[in-house]
Amino acid sequence: MAETATAKKTGSRSTKIGRVVSAKMSKTIVVQVIMKKAHPLYRRVVAKSKKFYAHDENNTAHVGDFVEIEETRPMSKLKRWRLKNIIQKAKLVGEEQQAGV
């Protein structure tokens, strides 16, 4: 569902949907986008993933969240994307298990 890459153009800025795999840096998140495409010869669906560094001004996204990122001007050596919105928050499994024990 949300793991497939959806790149749509809004003016000249494209957007992608992916999962946050790291939020250890200040104001920066790493988003993994999984792109599914048919193989040109065998027509088998092949999934490729790519990681994008995105700017998160308020540190709102956490590991496991599904987010939408938007292309923007270069902010550093690796950051060329910014967080547009959080689509789905990650479920906190660890806290629920600790409360029940």
N, CA, C and O atoms as CSV, one atom per row, in Angstrom:
chain,resi,resn,atom,element,x,y,z
A,1,MET,N,N,0.832,-1.181,0.000
A,1,MET,CA,C,0.000,0.000,0.000
A,1,MET,C,C,0.875,1.242,0.000
A,1,MET,O,O,1.100,1.827,-1.060
A,2,ALA,N,N,1.369,1.658,1.143
A,2,ALA,CA,C,2.143,2.882,1.218
A,2,ALA,C,C,3.609,2.645,0.897
A,2,ALA,O,O,4.365,3.609,0.766
A,3,GLU,N,N,4.037,1.391,0.766
A,3,GLU,CA,C,5.430,1.116,0.499
A,3,GLU,C,C,5.792,1.314,-0.962
A,3,GLU,O,O,6.972,1.427,-1.295
A,4,THR,N,N,4.809,1.356,-1.829
A,4,THR,CA,C,5.124,1.578,-3.234
A,4,THR,C,C,5.442,3.049,-3.442
A,4,THR,O,O,4.876,3.924,-2.787
A,5,ALA,N,N,6.337,3.297,-4.345
A,5,ALA,CA,C,6.755,4.665,-4.608
A,5,ALA,C,C,5.742,5.356,-5.489
A,5,ALA,O,O,5.404,4.870,-6.569
A,6,THR,N,N,5.267,6.475,-5.030
A,6,THR,CA,C,4.382,7.276,-5.861
A,6,THR,C,C,5.068,8.610,-6.066
A,6,THR,O,O,5.157,9.426,-5.149
A,7,ALA,N,N,5.544,8.818,-7.256
A,7,ALA,CA,C,6.219,10.060,-7.590
A,7,ALA,C,C,5.301,10.856,-8.491
A,7,ALA,O,O,5.113,10.514,-9.659
A,8,LYS,N,N,4.729,11.920,-7.950
A,8,LYS,CA,C,3.868,12.761,-8.766
A,8,LYS,C,C,4.457,14.156,-8.821
A,8,LYS,O,O,5.108,14.609,-7.880
A,9,LYS,N,N,4.222,14.819,-9.917
A,9,LYS,CA,C,4.772,16.152,-10.102
A,9,LYS,C,C,3.785,17.208,-9.620
A,9,LYS,O,O,2.618,17.205,-10.011
A,10,THR,N,N,4.261,18.108,-8.770
A,10,THR,CA,C,3.490,19.279,-8.377
A,10,THR,C,C,4.318,20.477,-8.817
A,10,THR,O,O,5.202,20.933,-8.092
A,11,GLY,N,N,4.030,20.971,-9.986
A,11,GLY,CA,C,4.881,21.995,-10.552
A,11,GLY,C,C,6.162,21.329,-11.017
A,11,GLY,O,O,6.133,20.492,-11.920
A,12,SER,N,N,7.284,21.688,-10.414
A,12,SER,CA,C,8.545,21.037,-10.750
A,12,SER,C,C,9.074,20.210,-9.583
A,12,SER,O,O,10.202,19.719,-9.640
A,13,ARG,N,N,8.273,20.047,-8.518
A,13,ARG,CA,C,8.710,19.300,-7.343
A,13,ARG,C,C,7.982,17.969,-7.256
A,13,ARG,O,O,6.753,17.924,-7.195
A,14,SER,N,N,8.738,16.900,-7.252
A,14,SER,CA,C,8.116,15.588,-7.145
A,14,SER,C,C,8.006,15.186,-5.681
A,14,SER,O,O,8.743,15.689,-4.832
A,15,THR,N,N,7.080,14.277,-5.394
A,15,THR,CA,C,6.887,13.783,-4.039
A,15,THR,C,C,7.012,12.265,-4.047
A,15,THR,O,O,6.734,11.612,-5.053
A,16,LYS,N,N,7.432,11.718,-2.921
A,16,LYS,CA,C,7.567,10.276,-2.769
A,16,LYS,C,C,7.029,9.879,-1.399
A,16,LYS,O,O,7.026,10.678,-0.463
A,17,ILE,N,N,6.573,8.624,-1.298
A,17,ILE,CA,C,6.061,8.097,-0.043
A,17,ILE,C,C,6.953,6.945,0.376
A,17,ILE,O,O,7.261,6.066,-0.429
A,18,GLY,N,N,7.371,6.948,1.647
A,18,GLY,CA,C,8.239,5.890,2.139
A,18,GLY,C,C,8.181,5.773,3.644
A,18,GLY,O,O,7.414,6.472,4.307
A,19,ARG,N,N,9.001,4.880,4.180
A,19,ARG,CA,C,9.047,4.604,5.617
A,19,ARG,C,C,10.318,5.209,6.210
A,19,ARG,O,O,11.390,5.118,5.611
A,20,VAL,N,N,10.199,5.824,7.384
A,20,VAL,CA,C,11.349,6.393,8.079
A,20,VAL,C,C,12.160,5.245,8.675
A,20,VAL,O,O,11.638,4.442,9.447
A,21,VAL,N,N,13.442,5.174,8.310
A,21,VAL,CA,C,14.307,4.125,8.836
A,21,VAL,C,C,15.301,4.653,9.863
A,21,VAL,O,O,15.895,3.869,10.602
A,22,SER,N,N,15.491,5.965,9.921
A,22,SER,CA,C,16.382,6.551,10.915
A,22,SER,C,C,15.942,7.978,11.212
A,22,SER,O,O,15.611,8.750,10.312
A,23,ALA,N,N,15.947,8.302,12.501
A,23,ALA,CA,C,15.637,9.670,12.928
A,23,ALA,C,C,16.607,10.096,14.015
A,23,ALA,O,O,16.237,10.846,14.919
A,24,LYS,N,N,17.842,9.626,13.936
A,24,LYS,CA,C,18.841,9.889,14.977
A,24,LYS,C,C,19.488,11.261,14.856
A,24,LYS,O,O,20.026,11.780,15.834
A,25,MET,N,N,19.440,11.856,13.660
A,25,MET,CA,C,20.066,13.162,13.459
A,25,MET,C,C,19.099,14.278,13.830
A,25,MET,O,O,17.885,14.080,13.854
A,26,SER,N,N,19.638,15.426,14.113
A,26,SER,CA,C,18.812,16.577,14.449
A,26,SER,C,C,18.261,17.195,13.169
A,26,SER,O,O,19.022,17.575,12.279
A,27,LYS,N,N,16.930,17.295,13.080
A,27,LYS,CA,C,16.222,17.896,11.951
A,27,LYS,C,C,16.425,17.149,10.633
A,27,LYS,O,O,16.210,17.719,9.564
A,28,THR,N,N,16.836,15.882,10.697
A,28,THR,CA,C,17.037,15.081,9.492
A,28,THR,C,C,16.482,13.687,9.718
A,28,THR,O,O,16.694,13.090,10.773
A,29,ILE,N,N,15.772,13.169,8.724
A,29,ILE,CA,C,15.285,11.789,8.752
A,29,ILE,C,C,15.766,11.079,7.497
A,29,ILE,O,O,16.021,11.711,6.472
A,30,VAL,N,N,15.887,9.757,7.587
A,30,VAL,CA,C,16.242,8.947,6.429
A,30,VAL,C,C,15.000,8.153,6.063
A,30,VAL,O,O,14.467,7.400,6.878
A,31,VAL,N,N,14.542,8.329,4.821
A,31,VAL,CA,C,13.315,7.695,4.347
A,31,VAL,C,C,13.677,6.668,3.286
A,31,VAL,O,O,14.375,6.982,2.322
A,32,GLN,N,N,13.199,5.435,3.465
A,32,GLN,CA,C,13.418,4.386,2.481
A,32,GLN,C,C,12.173,4.260,1.614
A,32,GLN,O,O,11.078,3.995,2.109
A,33,VAL,N,N,12.357,4.456,0.312
A,33,VAL,CA,C,11.268,4.368,-0.652
A,33,VAL,C,C,11.455,3.092,-1.448
A,33,VAL,O,O,12.522,2.862,-2.016
A,34,ILE,N,N,10.414,2.255,-1.494
A,34,ILE,CA,C,10.460,1.010,-2.250
A,34,ILE,C,C,9.718,1.216,-3.564
A,34,ILE,O,O,8.533,1.550,-3.581
A,35,MET,N,N,10.442,1.008,-4.670
A,35,MET,CA,C,9.877,1.195,-5.997
A,35,MET,C,C,9.686,-0.169,-6.648
A,35,MET,O,O,10.632,-0.952,-6.728
A,36,LYS,N,N,8.481,-0.460,-7.111
A,36,LYS,CA,C,8.193,-1.730,-7.763
A,36,LYS,C,C,8.006,-1.489,-9.255
A,36,LYS,O,O,7.275,-0.588,-9.667
A,37,LYS,N,N,8.681,-2.309,-10.058
A,37,LYS,CA,C,8.643,-2.133,-11.499
A,37,LYS,C,C,8.757,-3.496,-12.165
A,37,LYS,O,O,9.436,-4.384,-11.648
A,38,ALA,N,N,8.109,-3.670,-13.290
A,38,ALA,CA,C,8.193,-4.930,-14.033
A,38,ALA,C,C,9.541,-5.019,-14.740
A,38,ALA,O,O,10.027,-4.037,-15.300
A,39,HIS,N,N,10.137,-6.206,-14.708
A,39,HIS,CA,C,11.397,-6.433,-15.405
A,39,HIS,C,C,11.139,-6.319,-16.911
A,39,HIS,O,O,10.136,-6.840,-17.398
A,40,PRO,N,N,12.024,-5.650,-17.655
A,40,PRO,CA,C,11.743,-5.417,-19.072
A,40,PRO,C,C,11.642,-6.693,-19.917
A,40,PRO,O,O,10.885,-6.720,-20.888
A,41,LEU,N,N,12.385,-7.746,-19.572
A,41,LEU,CA,C,12.357,-8.962,-20.360
A,41,LEU,C,C,11.418,-10.014,-19.769
A,41,LEU,O,O,10.617,-10.614,-20.485
A,42,TYR,N,N,11.525,-10.231,-18.456
A,42,TYR,CA,C,10.795,-11.332,-17.829
A,42,TYR,C,C,9.421,-10.938,-17.287
A,42,TYR,O,O,8.647,-11.813,-16.897
A,43,ARG,N,N,9.106,-9.664,-17.254
A,43,ARG,CA,C,7.821,-9.150,-16.777
A,43,ARG,C,C,7.513,-9.533,-15.327
A,43,ARG,O,O,6.354,-9.538,-14.911
A,44,ARG,N,N,8.535,-9.845,-14.582
A,44,ARG,CA,C,8.378,-10.154,-13.168
A,44,ARG,C,C,8.515,-8.845,-12.386
A,44,ARG,O,O,9.373,-8.021,-12.702
A,45,VAL,N,N,7.676,-8.654,-11.371
A,45,VAL,CA,C,7.735,-7.426,-10.594
A,45,VAL,C,C,8.953,-7.482,-9.671
A,45,VAL,O,O,9.107,-8.406,-8.872
A,46,VAL,N,N,9.803,-6.482,-9.800
A,46,VAL,CA,C,11.029,-6.405,-9.025
A,46,VAL,C,C,10.948,-5.164,-8.143
A,46,VAL,O,O,10.586,-4.085,-8.612
A,47,ALA,N,N,11.285,-5.318,-6.867
A,47,ALA,CA,C,11.262,-4.194,-5.930
A,47,ALA,C,C,12.679,-3.691,-5.703
A,47,ALA,O,O,13.579,-4.464,-5.376
A,48,LYS,N,N,12.865,-2.399,-5.878
A,48,LYS,CA,C,14.140,-1.754,-5.580
A,48,LYS,C,C,13.885,-0.701,-4.526
A,48,LYS,O,O,12.843,-0.047,-4.537
A,49,SER,N,N,14.823,-0.531,-3.620
A,49,SER,CA,C,14.654,0.479,-2.582
A,49,SER,C,C,15.783,1.494,-2.657
A,49,SER,O,O,16.893,1.197,-3.099
A,50,LYS,N,N,15.464,2.690,-2.215
A,50,LYS,CA,C,16.444,3.770,-2.199
A,50,LYS,C,C,16.191,4.612,-0.966
A,50,LYS,O,O,15.043,4.812,-0.567
A,51,LYS,N,N,17.264,5.108,-0.359
A,51,LYS,CA,C,17.139,5.929,0.842
A,51,LYS,C,C,17.328,7.395,0.472
A,51,LYS,O,O,18.203,7.746,-0.319
A,52,PHE,N,N,16.493,8.234,1.058
A,52,PHE,CA,C,16.556,9.676,0.847
A,52,PHE,C,C,16.711,10.368,2.190
A,52,PHE,O,O,16.054,9.998,3.163
A,53,TYR,N,N,17.578,11.373,2.246
A,53,TYR,CA,C,17.722,12.200,3.437
A,53,TYR,C,C,16.764,13.372,3.304
A,53,TYR,O,O,16.785,14.084,2.300
A,54,ALA,N,N,15.925,13.575,4.312
A,54,ALA,CA,C,14.906,14.617,4.246
A,54,ALA,C,C,15.006,15.528,5.459
A,54,ALA,O,O,15.398,15.100,6.545
A,55,HIS,N,N,14.647,16.788,5.260
A,55,HIS,CA,C,14.670,17.783,6.324
A,55,HIS,C,C,13.369,17.725,7.117
A,55,HIS,O,O,12.282,17.823,6.547
A,56,ASP,N,N,13.484,17.566,8.429
A,56,ASP,CA,C,12.340,17.524,9.340
A,56,ASP,C,C,12.553,18.627,10.371
A,56,ASP,O,O,13.237,18.423,11.374
A,57,GLU,N,N,11.972,19.789,10.123
A,57,GLU,CA,C,12.237,20.986,10.923
A,57,GLU,C,C,11.930,20.800,12.406
A,57,GLU,O,O,12.714,21.233,13.250
A,58,ASN,N,N,10.800,20.162,12.742
A,58,ASN,CA,C,10.378,20.059,14.142
A,58,ASN,C,C,10.638,18.692,14.761
A,58,ASN,O,O,10.165,18.426,15.866
A,59,ASN,N,N,11.366,17.830,14.091
A,59,ASN,CA,C,11.639,16.468,14.565
A,59,ASN,C,C,10.356,15.731,14.920
A,59,ASN,O,O,10.261,15.127,15.988
A,60,THR,N,N,9.362,15.775,14.025
A,60,THR,CA,C,8.066,15.159,14.294
A,60,THR,C,C,7.995,13.706,13.851
A,60,THR,O,O,7.218,12.937,14.417
A,61,ALA,N,N,8.775,13.307,12.862
A,61,ALA,CA,C,8.716,11.931,12.351
A,61,ALA,C,C,9.631,11.026,13.164
A,61,ALA,O,O,10.702,11.438,13.611
A,62,HIS,N,N,9.188,9.780,13.348
A,62,HIS,CA,C,9.952,8.785,14.095
A,62,HIS,C,C,10.126,7.534,13.250
A,62,HIS,O,O,9.495,7.395,12.202
A,63,VAL,N,N,10.973,6.632,13.699
A,63,VAL,CA,C,11.249,5.397,12.971
A,63,VAL,C,C,9.969,4.577,12.830
A,63,VAL,O,O,9.252,4.365,13.807
A,64,GLY,N,N,9.688,4.124,11.625
A,64,GLY,CA,C,8.508,3.317,11.352
A,64,GLY,C,C,7.343,4.093,10.779
A,64,GLY,O,O,6.392,3.483,10.289
A,65,ASP,N,N,7.378,5.409,10.821
A,65,ASP,CA,C,6.291,6.225,10.278
A,65,ASP,C,C,6.326,6.191,8.752
A,65,ASP,O,O,7.399,6.135,8.151
A,66,PHE,N,N,5.149,6.226,8.129
A,66,PHE,CA,C,5.045,6.416,6.685
A,66,PHE,C,C,4.892,7.904,6.439
A,66,PHE,O,O,3.994,8.540,6.990
A,67,VAL,N,N,5.766,8.463,5.613
A,67,VAL,CA,C,5.787,9.907,5.388
A,67,VAL,C,C,5.794,10.207,3.896
A,67,VAL,O,O,6.133,9.362,3.067
A,68,GLU,N,N,5.411,11.430,3.587
A,68,GLU,CA,C,5.493,11.947,2.223
A,68,GLU,C,C,6.571,13.011,2.212
A,68,GLU,O,O,6.541,13.940,3.021
A,69,ILE,N,N,7.527,12.882,1.298
A,69,ILE,CA,C,8.608,13.856,1.192
A,69,ILE,C,C,8.511,14.569,-0.148
A,69,ILE,O,O,8.009,14.023,-1.130
A,70,GLU,N,N,9.005,15.799,-0.162
A,70,GLU,CA,C,8.914,16.632,-1.362
A,70,GLU,C,C,10.311,17.110,-1.736
A,70,GLU,O,O,11.130,17.427,-0.873
A,71,GLU,N,N,10.561,17.155,-3.020
A,71,GLU,CA,C,11.842,17.621,-3.536
A,71,GLU,C,C,12.007,19.103,-3.227
A,71,GLU,O,O,11.049,19.871,-3.316
A,72,THR,N,N,13.214,19.504,-2.866
A,72,THR,CA,C,13.469,20.903,-2.538
A,72,THR,C,C,14.905,21.267,-2.923
A,72,THR,O,O,15.625,20.450,-3.498
A,73,ARG,N,N,15.304,22.462,-2.612
A,73,ARG,CA,C,16.662,22.899,-2.936
A,73,ARG,C,C,17.670,22.113,-2.092
A,73,ARG,O,O,17.301,21.589,-1.041
A,74,PRO,N,N,18.917,22.019,-2.520
A,74,PRO,CA,C,19.911,21.318,-1.707
A,74,PRO,C,C,20.136,22.032,-0.380
A,74,PRO,O,O,20.423,23.229,-0.353
A,75,MET,N,N,20.006,21.294,0.723
A,75,MET,CA,C,20.202,21.861,2.058
A,75,MET,C,C,21.547,21.474,2.642
A,75,MET,O,O,22.071,22.172,3.511
A,76,SER,N,N,22.112,20.372,2.176
A,76,SER,CA,C,23.441,19.940,2.602
A,76,SER,C,C,23.986,19.010,1.528
A,76,SER,O,O,23.456,18.953,0.418
A,77,LYS,N,N,25.040,18.287,1.860
A,77,LYS,CA,C,25.657,17.375,0.883
A,77,LYS,C,C,24.673,16.307,0.415
A,77,LYS,O,O,24.653,15.963,-0.767
A,78,LEU,N,N,23.861,15.779,1.324
A,78,LEU,CA,C,22.947,14.690,0.988
A,78,LEU,C,C,21.474,15.074,1.007
A,78,LEU,O,O,20.667,14.400,0.366
A,79,LYS,N,N,21.095,16.130,1.717
A,79,LYS,CA,C,19.674,16.477,1.881
A,79,LYS,C,C,19.154,17.293,0.699
A,79,LYS,O,O,19.581,18.424,0.470
A,80,ARG,N,N,18.208,16.686,-0.055
A,80,ARG,CA,C,17.550,17.384,-1.154
A,80,ARG,C,C,16.044,17.236,-1.079
A,80,ARG,O,O,15.343,17.571,-2.034
A,81,TRP,N,N,15.533,16.738,0.043
A,81,TRP,CA,C,14.106,16.500,0.237
A,81,TRP,C,C,13.680,17.101,1.569
A,81,TRP,O,O,14.502,17.308,2.462
A,82,ARG,N,N,12.380,17.378,1.693
A,82,ARG,CA,C,11.847,17.859,2.976
A,82,ARG,C,C,10.562,17.105,3.288
A,82,ARG,O,O,9.860,16.635,2.393
A,83,LEU,N,N,10.276,17.004,4.572
A,83,LEU,CA,C,9.081,16.303,5.023
A,83,LEU,C,C,7.853,17.127,4.671
A,83,LEU,O,O,7.753,18.292,5.057
A,84,LYS,N,N,6.917,16.528,3.941
A,84,LYS,CA,C,5.682,17.222,3.581
A,84,LYS,C,C,4.594,16.927,4.607
A,84,LYS,O,O,4.006,17.852,5.167
A,85,ASN,N,N,4.317,15.633,4.864
A,85,ASN,CA,C,3.378,15.283,5.928
A,85,ASN,C,C,3.585,13.835,6.347
A,85,ASN,O,O,4.187,13.041,5.624
A,86,ILE,N,N,3.076,13.510,7.524
A,86,ILE,CA,C,3.146,12.160,8.053
A,86,ILE,C,C,1.830,11.468,7.709
A,86,ILE,O,O,0.759,11.918,8.115
A,87,ILE,N,N,1.920,10.375,6.959
A,87,ILE,CA,C,0.720,9.666,6.508
A,87,ILE,C,C,0.203,8.729,7.591
A,87,ILE,O,O,-0.995,8.704,7.876
A,88,GLN,N,N,1.109,7.953,8.198
A,88,GLN,CA,C,0.704,6.993,9.229
A,88,GLN,C,C,1.802,6.901,10.273
A,88,GLN,O,O,2.969,6.692,9.940
A,89,LYS,N,N,1.427,7.060,11.540
A,89,LYS,CA,C,2.379,6.946,12.637
A,89,LYS,C,C,2.657,5.476,12.922
A,89,LYS,O,O,1.801,4.622,12.694
A,90,ALA,N,N,3.852,5.183,13.419
A,90,ALA,CA,C,4.220,3.814,13.763
A,90,ALA,C,C,3.523,3.408,15.056
A,90,ALA,O,O,3.280,4.235,15.935
A,91,LYS,N,N,3.210,2.126,15.153
A,91,LYS,CA,C,2.585,1.609,16.365
A,91,LYS,C,C,3.669,1.303,17.375
A,91,LYS,O,O,4.696,0.719,17.030
A,92,LEU,N,N,3.449,1.696,18.633
A,92,LEU,CA,C,4.420,1.468,19.691
A,92,LEU,C,C,4.123,0.129,20.352
A,92,LEU,O,O,3.331,0.059,21.291
A,93,VAL,N,N,4.748,-0.920,19.870
A,93,VAL,CA,C,4.502,-2.262,20.381
A,93,VAL,C,C,5.196,-2.455,21.714
A,93,VAL,O,O,4.641,-3.104,22.601
A,94,GLY,N,N,6.380,-1.917,21.882
A,94,GLY,CA,C,7.163,-2.114,23.104
A,94,GLY,C,C,6.481,-1.567,24.338
A,94,GLY,O,O,6.516,-2.210,25.387
A,95,GLU,N,N,5.854,-0.391,24.249
A,95,GLU,CA,C,5.204,0.215,25.411
A,95,GLU,C,C,3.952,-0.563,25.829
A,95,GLU,O,O,3.660,-0.674,27.019
A,96,GLU,N,N,3.214,-1.100,24.855
A,96,GLU,CA,C,2.002,-1.866,25.178
A,96,GLU,C,C,2.360,-3.160,25.898
A,96,GLU,O,O,1.663,-3.569,26.826
A,97,GLN,N,N,3.442,-3.803,25.475
A,97,GLN,CA,C,3.850,-5.047,26.115
A,97,GLN,C,C,4.355,-4.808,27.524
A,97,GLN,O,O,4.085,-5.614,28.414
A,98,GLN,N,N,5.088,-3.710,27.754
A,98,GLN,CA,C,5.610,-3.404,29.075
A,98,GLN,C,C,4.493,-3.042,30.049
A,98,GLN,O,O,4.574,-3.366,31.233
A,99,ALA,N,N,3.463,-2.380,29.560
A,99,ALA,CA,C,2.353,-1.981,30.439
A,99,ALA,C,C,1.558,-3.192,30.883
A,99,ALA,O,O,1.025,-3.199,31.993
A,100,GLY,N,N,1.463,-4.221,30.047
A,100,GLY,CA,C,0.702,-5.426,30.379
A,100,GLY,C,C,1.445,-6.374,31.304
A,100,GLY,O,O,0.823,-7.230,31.934
A,101,VAL,N,N,2.758,-6.242,31.401
A,101,VAL,CA,C,3.554,-7.184,32.207
A,101,VAL,C,C,3.601,-6.775,33.644
A,101,VAL,O,O,4.226,-7.454,34.459
